[in-house]
Amino acid sequence: MKKFKLQKIWKQLGPGLITGSSDDDPSGITTYSQAGAKFGLDTLWTALFTWPLMTAIQHMCAKIGLVTKQGLAGTVKKEFPSWVIWFVLIISIPAILLNIGANISAMSGVICLLVPGIHPMVWGLCISGFIYWFMIQFSYRKFSGMLKYICLILLVYAIIPFLIRVDLTKVMFATFVPKITFNSEYAGMLIAIFGTTLSPYLFFWQSNMDAEETSSLKNVKKGMRTLFINEKTDIIIGMGFSNLIMFFIILTTGTVLHASGKMEINTLEDAALALKPLAGKNAFVLFSSGILGTGLLSIPVLSGTIAYMVCETMGWKMGMNHTYHEAKTFYNLIGLSLAIGILFQILKINPIKSLAYSAFGYGLVAPVIIVIILMITNNKRIMGNQTNNLITNILGWISVVLMASSVLFYFYR
């Protein structure tokens, strides 16, 4: 009976799980590792705090995709003045490209730790080439099904704390009793965490994936009813899974690195190497494996998001339900995004600086996009009977205030 229930829940999972898991990309892991190393367990509470916020926003994005049968970019283009979507694209795309470049660099660096002797650039080319082939080769159904299983790789971060000594009392206290330190370093770290978890590219990917779900239905009426039921479970579990992994990464680095005095983490290689002598080889291998797994998950999401955004804005044929020959521009944009990511590695652009610029770009555009999402999902003409309830709106506006405050703090700190 339990096995049957688990299988049923697994079938309900899809875009939400993939979107949530991709949020724990190498860039996110870097941020969470820095938070744990620098502040110990003091930021553990953020994993619990951001779960309902992420759930509310991604739920709204999913509804947009299901109801309008198009992505967020297409809906914004249709419902708002043209300058709005162009503002979003101009700010978002460079930030996403920097994110791709940072993730490729992080994956290459970690592979070099596990398999030394080969230049990181070679690994970067191999990673990008494999991901491009992967996205062209498989239909949306197969692609999303494979990504679901790749998500499970992130569970390695839930294993690591069991390999080390953890004070459960301190963990529980840090999780449920927020500790706020009033200094610029701590505030800056909170901004980085919130900016990483509420990344705008996730909004676009979520809506497009749910729109793709609707296009593959055979029995539209019955299928749509099932999609709306599954979507709630998918989003809640997907965002919960994302925050759970974030929780375990902060817990691991906070327990091992911070307690040992290693409070400065500049790269993921630093974090992985620092764990090896302190937590053992197994922890080092698991931590490194998680980075590779989440990179394979997030880079297709990042590059795919750019392709969806541009194609919807320009009115070009798009979607992973189409083959390469049916939607060449869509797939070529994915390839171009990966190539630019490799270019950042060739130019030796510092991944940490890339993450800082990327987070800044996300911070600028996120409040605007969330307001737009709230306007769309409260419009009965667009959404019909799928408009927001009071709790969703409250959580949405909390997210707007949080992100806008982060931007203001950045300029006036």
Secondary structure as a PSIPRED ss2 file (coil, helix, strand):
# PSIPRED VFORMAT (PSIPRED V4.0)

   1 M C   1.000  0.000  0.000
   2 K H   0.000  1.000  0.000
   3 K H   0.000  1.000  0.000
   4 F H   0.000  1.000  0.000
   5 K H   0.000  1.000  0.000
   6 L H   0.000  1.000  0.000
   7 Q H   0.000  1.000  0.000
   8 K H   0.000  1.000  0.000
   9 I H   0.000  1.000  0.000
  10 W H   0.000  1.000  0.000
  11 K H   0.000  1.000  0.000
  12 Q H   0.000  1.000  0.000
  13 L C   1.000  0.000  0.000
  14 G C   1.000  0.000  0.000
  15 P H   0.000  1.000  0.000
  16 G H   0.000  1.000  0.000
  17 L H   0.000  1.000  0.000
  18 I H   0.000  1.000  0.000
  19 T H   0.000  1.000  0.000
  20 G H   0.000  1.000  0.000
  21 S H   0.000  1.000  0.000
  22 S H   0.000  1.000  0.000
  23 D C   1.000  0.000  0.000
  24 D C   1.000  0.000  0.000
  25 D C   1.000  0.000  0.000
  26 P H   0.000  1.000  0.000
  27 S H   0.000  1.000  0.000
  28 G H   0.000  1.000  0.000
  29 I H   0.000  1.000  0.000
  30 T H   0.000  1.000  0.000
  31 T H   0.000  1.000  0.000
  32 Y H   0.000  1.000  0.000
  33 S H   0.000  1.000  0.000
  34 Q H   0.000  1.000  0.000
  35 A H   0.000  1.000  0.000
  36 G H   0.000  1.000  0.000
  37 A H   0.000  1.000  0.000
  38 K H   0.000  1.000  0.000
  39 F H   0.000  1.000  0.000
  40 G C   1.000  0.000  0.000
  41 L C   1.000  0.000  0.000
  42 D C   1.000  0.000  0.000
  43 T C   1.000  0.000  0.000
  44 L C   1.000  0.000  0.000
  45 W H   0.000  1.000  0.000
  46 T H   0.000  1.000  0.000
  47 A H   0.000  1.000  0.000
  48 L H   0.000  1.000  0.000
  49 F H   0.000  1.000  0.000
  50 T H   0.000  1.000  0.000
  51 W H   0.000  1.000  0.000
  52 P H   0.000  1.000  0.000
  53 L H   0.000  1.000  0.000
  54 M H   0.000  1.000  0.000
  55 T H   0.000  1.000  0.000
  56 A H   0.000  1.000  0.000
  57 I H   0.000  1.000  0.000
  58 Q H   0.000  1.000  0.000
  59 H H   0.000  1.000  0.000
  60 M H   0.000  1.000  0.000
  61 C H   0.000  1.000  0.000
  62 A H   0.000  1.000  0.000
  63 K H   0.000  1.000  0.000
  64 I H   0.000  1.000  0.000
  65 G H   0.000  1.000  0.000
  66 L H   0.000  1.000  0.000
  67 V H   0.000  1.000  0.000
  68 T H   0.000  1.000  0.000
  69 K C   1.000  0.000  0.000
  70 Q C   1.000  0.000  0.000
  71 G C   1.000  0.000  0.000
  72 L H   0.000  1.000  0.000
  73 A H   0.000  1.000  0.000
  74 G H   0.000  1.000  0.000
  75 T H   0.000  1.000  0.000
  76 V H   0.000  1.000  0.000
  77 K H   0.000  1.000  0.000
  78 K H   0.000  1.000  0.000
  79 E H   0.000  1.000  0.000
  80 F C   1.000  0.000  0.000
  81 P C   1.000  0.000  0.000
  82 S H   0.000  1.000  0.000
  83 W H   0.000  1.000  0.000
  84 V H   0.000  1.000  0.000
  85 I H   0.000  1.000  0.000
  86 W H   0.000  1.000  0.000
  87 F H   0.000  1.000  0.000
  88 V H   0.000  1.000  0.000
  89 L H   0.000  1.000  0.000
  90 I H   0.000  1.000  0.000
  91 I H   0.000  1.000  0.000
  92 S H   0.000  1.000  0.000
  93 I H   0.000  1.000  0.000
  94 P H   0.000  1.000  0.000
  95 A H   0.000  1.000  0.000
  96 I H   0.000  1.000  0.000
  97 L H   0.000  1.000  0.000
  98 L H   0.000  1.000  0.000
  99 N H   0.000  1.000  0.000
 100 I H   0.000  1.000  0.000
 101 G H   0.000  1.000  0.000
 102 A H   0.000  1.000  0.000
 103 N H   0.000  1.000  0.000
 104 I H   0.000  1.000  0.000
 105 S H   0.000  1.000  0.000
 106 A H   0.000  1.000  0.000
 107 M H   0.000  1.000  0.000
 108 S H   0.000  1.000  0.000
 109 G H   0.000  1.000  0.000
 110 V H   0.000  1.000  0.000
 111 I H   0.000  1.000  0.000
 112 C H   0.000  1.000  0.000
 113 L H   0.000  1.000  0.000
 114 L H   0.000  1.000  0.000
 115 V C   1.000  0.000  0.000
 116 P C   1.000  0.000  0.000
 117 G C   1.000  0.000  0.000
 118 I C   1.000  0.000  0.000
 119 H C   1.000  0.000  0.000
 120 P H   0.000  1.000  0.000
 121 M H   0.000  1.000  0.000
 122 V H   0.000  1.000  0.000
 123 W H   0.000  1.000  0.000
 124 G H   0.000  1.000  0.000
 125 L H   0.000  1.000  0.000
 126 C H   0.000  1.000  0.000
 127 I H   0.000  1.000  0.000
 128 S H   0.000  1.000  0.000
 129 G H   0.000  1.000  0.000
 130 F H   0.000  1.000  0.000
 131 I H   0.000  1.000  0.000
 132 Y H   0.000  1.000  0.000
 133 W H   0.000  1.000  0.000
 134 F H   0.000  1.000  0.000
 135 M H   0.000  1.000  0.000
 136 I H   0.000  1.000  0.000
 137 Q H   0.000  1.000  0.000
 138 F C   1.000  0.000  0.000
 139 S C   1.000  0.000  0.000
 140 Y H   0.000  1.000  0.000
 141 R H   0.000  1.000  0.000
 142 K H   0.000  1.000  0.000
 143 F H   0.000  1.000  0.000
 144 S H   0.000  1.000  0.000
 145 G H   0.000  1.000  0.000
 146 M H   0.000  1.000  0.000
 147 L H   0.000  1.000  0.000
 148 K H   0.000  1.000  0.000
 149 Y H   0.000  1.000  0.000
 150 I H   0.000  1.000  0.000
 151 C H   0.000  1.000  0.000
 152 L H   0.000  1.000  0.000
 153 I H   0.000  1.000  0.000
 154 L H   0.000  1.000  0.000
 155 L H   0.000  1.000  0.000
 156 V H   0.000  1.000  0.000
 157 Y H   0.000  1.000  0.000
 158 A H   0.000  1.000  0.000
 159 I H   0.000  1.000  0.000
 160 I H   0.000  1.000  0.000
 161 P H   0.000  1.000  0.000
 162 F H   0.000  1.000  0.000
 163 L H   0.000  1.000  0.000
 164 I C   1.000  0.000  0.000
 165 R C   1.000  0.000  0.000
 166 V C   1.000  0.000  0.000
 167 D C   1.000  0.000  0.000
 168 L H   0.000  1.000  0.000
 169 T H   0.000  1.000  0.000
 170 K H   0.000  1.000  0.000
 171 V H   0.000  1.000  0.000
 172 M H   0.000  1.000  0.000
 173 F H   0.000  1.000  0.000
 174 A H   0.000  1.000  0.000
 175 T H   0.000  1.000  0.000
 176 F H   0.000  1.000  0.000
 177 V C   1.000  0.000  0.000
 178 P C   1.000  0.000  0.000
 179 K C   1.000  0.000  0.000
 180 I C   1.000  0.000  0.000
 181 T C   1.000  0.000  0.000
 182 F C   1.000  0.000  0.000
 183 N C   1.000  0.000  0.000
 184 S H   0.000  1.000  0.000
 185 E H   0.000  1.000  0.000
 186 Y H   0.000  1.000  0.000
 187 A H   0.000  1.000  0.000
 188 G H   0.000  1.000  0.000
 189 M H   0.000  1.000  0.000
 190 L H   0.000  1.000  0.000
 191 I H   0.000  1.000  0.000
 192 A H   0.000  1.000  0.000
 193 I H   0.000  1.000  0.000
 194 F H   0.000  1.000  0.000
 195 G H   0.000  1.000  0.000
 196 T H   0.000  1.000  0.000
 197 T H   0.000  1.000  0.000
 198 L C   1.000  0.000  0.000
 199 S C   1.000  0.000  0.000
 200 P H   0.000  1.000  0.000
 201 Y H   0.000  1.000  0.000
 202 L H   0.000  1.000  0.000
 203 F H   0.000  1.000  0.000
 204 F H   0.000  1.000  0.000
 205 W H   0.000  1.000  0.000
 206 Q H   0.000  1.000  0.000
 207 S H   0.000  1.000  0.000
 208 N H   0.000  1.000  0.000
 209 M H   0.000  1.000  0.000
 210 D H   0.000  1.000  0.000
 211 A H   0.000  1.000  0.000
 212 E H   0.000  1.000  0.000
 213 E H   0.000  1.000  0.000
 214 T H   0.000  1.000  0.000
 215 S H   0.000  1.000  0.000
 216 S C   1.000  0.000  0.000
 217 L C   1.000  0.000  0.000
 218 K C   1.000  0.000  0.000
 219 N C   1.000  0.000  0.000
 220 V H   0.000  1.000  0.000
 221 K H   0.000  1.000  0.000
 222 K H   0.000  1.000  0.000
 223 G H   0.000  1.000  0.000
 224 M H   0.000  1.000  0.000
 225 R H   0.000  1.000  0.000
 226 T H   0.000  1.000  0.000
 227 L H   0.000  1.000  0.000
 228 F H   0.000  1.000  0.000
 229 I H   0.000  1.000  0.000
 230 N H   0.000  1.000  0.000
 231 E H   0.000  1.000  0.000
 232 K H   0.000  1.000  0.000
 233 T H   0.000  1.000  0.000
 234 D H   0.000  1.000  0.000
 235 I H   0.000  1.000  0.000
 236 I H   0.000  1.000  0.000
 237 I H   0.000  1.000  0.000
 238 G H   0.000  1.000  0.000
 239 M H   0.000  1.000  0.000
 240 G H   0.000  1.000  0.000
 241 F H   0.000  1.000  0.000
 242 S H   0.000  1.000  0.000
 243 N H   0.000  1.000  0.000
 244 L H   0.000  1.000  0.000
 245 I H   0.000  1.000  0.000
 246 M H   0.000  1.000  0.000
 247 F H   0.000  1.000  0.000
 248 F H   0.000  1.000  0.000
 249 I H   0.000  1.000  0.000
 250 I H   0.000  1.000  0.000
 251 L H   0.000  1.000  0.000
 252 T H   0.000  1.000  0.000
 253 T H   0.000  1.000  0.000
 254 G H   0.000  1.000  0.000
 255 T H   0.000  1.000  0.000
 256 V H   0.000  1.000  0.000
 257 L C   1.000  0.000  0.000
 258 H H   0.000  1.000  0.000
 259 A H   0.000  1.000  0.000
 260 S H   0.000  1.000  0.000
 261 G C   1.000  0.000  0.000
 262 K C   1.000  0.000  0.000
 263 M C   1.000  0.000  0.000
 264 E C   1.000  0.000  0.000
 265 I C   1.000  0.000  0.000
 266 N C   1.000  0.000  0.000
 267 T C   1.000  0.000  0.000
 268 L H   0.000  1.000  0.000
 269 E H   0.000  1.000  0.000
 270 D H   0.000  1.000  0.000
 271 A H   0.000  1.000  0.000
 272 A H   0.000  1.000  0.000
 273 L H   0.000  1.000  0.000
 274 A H   0.000  1.000  0.000
 275 L H   0.000  1.000  0.000
 276 K H   0.000  1.000  0.000
 277 P H   0.000  1.000  0.000
 278 L H   0.000  1.000  0.000
 279 A H   0.000  1.000  0.000
 280 G C   1.000  0.000  0.000
 281 K H   0.000  1.000  0.000
 282 N H   0.000  1.000  0.000
 283 A H   0.000  1.000  0.000
 284 F H   0.000  1.000  0.000
 285 V H   0.000  1.000  0.000
 286 L H   0.000  1.000  0.000
 287 F H   0.000  1.000  0.000
 288 S H   0.000  1.000  0.000
 289 S H   0.000  1.000  0.000
 290 G H   0.000  1.000  0.000
 291 I H   0.000  1.000  0.000
 292 L H   0.000  1.000  0.000
 293 G H   0.000  1.000  0.000
 294 T H   0.000  1.000  0.000
 295 G H   0.000  1.000  0.000
 296 L H   0.000  1.000  0.000
 297 L H   0.000  1.000  0.000
 298 S H   0.000  1.000  0.000
 299 I H   0.000  1.000  0.000
 300 P H   0.000  1.000  0.000
 301 V H   0.000  1.000  0.000
 302 L H   0.000  1.000  0.000
 303 S H   0.000  1.000  0.000
 304 G H   0.000  1.000  0.000
 305 T H   0.000  1.000  0.000
 306 I H   0.000  1.000  0.000
 307 A H   0.000  1.000  0.000
 308 Y H   0.000  1.000  0.000
 309 M H   0.000  1.000  0.000
 310 V H   0.000  1.000  0.000
 311 C H   0.000  1.000  0.000
 312 E H   0.000  1.000  0.000
 313 T H   0.000  1.000  0.000
 314 M H   0.000  1.000  0.000
 315 G C   1.000  0.000  0.000
 316 W C   1.000  0.000  0.000
 317 K C   1.000  0.000  0.000
 318 M C   1.000  0.000  0.000
 319 G C   1.000  0.000  0.000
 320 M C   1.000  0.000  0.000
 321 N C   1.000  0.000  0.000
 322 H C   1.000  0.000  0.000
 323 T C   1.000  0.000  0.000
 324 Y C   1.000  0.000  0.000
 325 H C   1.000  0.000  0.000
 326 E C   1.000  0.000  0.000
 327 A C   1.000  0.000  0.000
 328 K H   0.000  1.000  0.000
 329 T H   0.000  1.000  0.000
 330 F H   0.000  1.000  0.000
 331 Y H   0.000  1.000  0.000
 332 N H   0.000  1.000  0.000
 333 L H   0.000  1.000  0.000
 334 I H   0.000  1.000  0.000
 335 G H   0.000  1.000  0.000
 336 L H   0.000  1.000  0.000
 337 S H   0.000  1.000  0.000
 338 L H   0.000  1.000  0.000
 339 A H   0.000  1.000  0.000
 340 I H   0.000  1.000  0.000
 341 G H   0.000  1.000  0.000
 342 I H   0.000  1.000  0.000
 343 L H   0.000  1.000  0.000
 344 F H   0.000  1.000  0.000
 345 Q H   0.000  1.000  0.000
 346 I H   0.000  1.000  0.000
 347 L C   1.000  0.000  0.000
 348 K C   1.000  0.000  0.000
 349 I C   1.000  0.000  0.000
 350 N C   1.000  0.000  0.000
 351 P H   0.000  1.000  0.000
 352 I H   0.000  1.000  0.000
 353 K H   0.000  1.000  0.000
 354 S H   0.000  1.000  0.000
 355 L H   0.000  1.000  0.000
 356 A H   0.000  1.000  0.000
 357 Y H   0.000  1.000  0.000
 358 S H   0.000  1.000  0.000
 359 A H   0.000  1.000  0.000
 360 F H   0.000  1.000  0.000
 361 G H   0.000  1.000  0.000
 362 Y H   0.000  1.000  0.000
 363 G H   0.000  1.000  0.000
 364 L H   0.000  1.000  0.000
 365 V H   0.000  1.000  0.000
 366 A H   0.000  1.000  0.000
 367 P H   0.000  1.000  0.000
 368 V H   0.000  1.000  0.000
 369 I H   0.000  1.000  0.000
 370 I H   0.000  1.000  0.000
 371 V H   0.000  1.000  0.000
 372 I H   0.000  1.000  0.000
 373 I H   0.000  1.000  0.000
 374 L H   0.000  1.000  0.000
 375 M H   0.000  1.000  0.000
 376 I H   0.000  1.000  0.000
 377 T H   0.000  1.000  0.000
 378 N C   1.000  0.000  0.000
 379 N C   1.000  0.000  0.000
 380 K H   0.000  1.000  0.000
 381 R H   0.000  1.000  0.000
 382 I H   0.000  1.000  0.000
 383 M H   0.000  1.000  0.000
 384 G C   1.000  0.000  0.000
 385 N C   1.000  0.000  0.000
 386 Q C   1.000  0.000  0.000
 387 T C   1.000  0.000  0.000
 388 N C   1.000  0.000  0.000
 389 N C   1.000  0.000  0.000
 390 L H   0.000  1.000  0.000
 391 I H   0.000  1.000  0.000
 392 T H   0.000  1.000  0.000
 393 N H   0.000  1.000  0.000
 394 I H   0.000  1.000  0.000
 395 L H   0.000  1.000  0.000
 396 G H   0.000  1.000  0.000
 397 W H   0.000  1.000  0.000
 398 I H   0.000  1.000  0.000
 399 S H   0.000  1.000  0.000
 400 V H   0.000  1.000  0.000
 401 V H   0.000  1.000  0.000
 402 L H   0.000  1.000  0.000
 403 M H   0.000  1.000  0.000
 404 A H   0.000  1.000  0.000
 405 S H   0.000  1.000  0.000
 406 S H   0.000  1.000  0.000
 407 V H   0.000  1.000  0.000
 408 L H   0.000  1.000  0.000
 409 F H   0.000  1.000  0.000
 410 Y H   0.000  1.000  0.000
 411 F H   0.000  1.000  0.000
 412 Y H   0.000  1.000  0.000
 413 R C   1.000  0.000  0.000
